[in-house]
Amino acid sequence: MPLIVTKKQKESTGAFLRRFSRVVQQSGILMRVRAFRYRTRSASPRIEKKNAIHRMTRRKETDKLRKLGKIE
């Protein structure tokens, strides 16, 4: 739902900006936008499965190298 704030007759620009800021703050729009700002998308099931397989193969490789004494 859009917010409509119009400048009243004989209202200074500063007073209008203060009133606009108050309306925006009370509506909760800023809270939603700030919460959404750093949101990351969750990975799709296909990508999660691919990453799990990659982790398993890397773990097997490091275990193998550890047994051979190549890494600690």
Secondary structure as UniProt FT lines:
FT   TURN            9..10
FT   HELIX           13..27
FT   HELIX           29..37
FT   HELIX           45..68
//
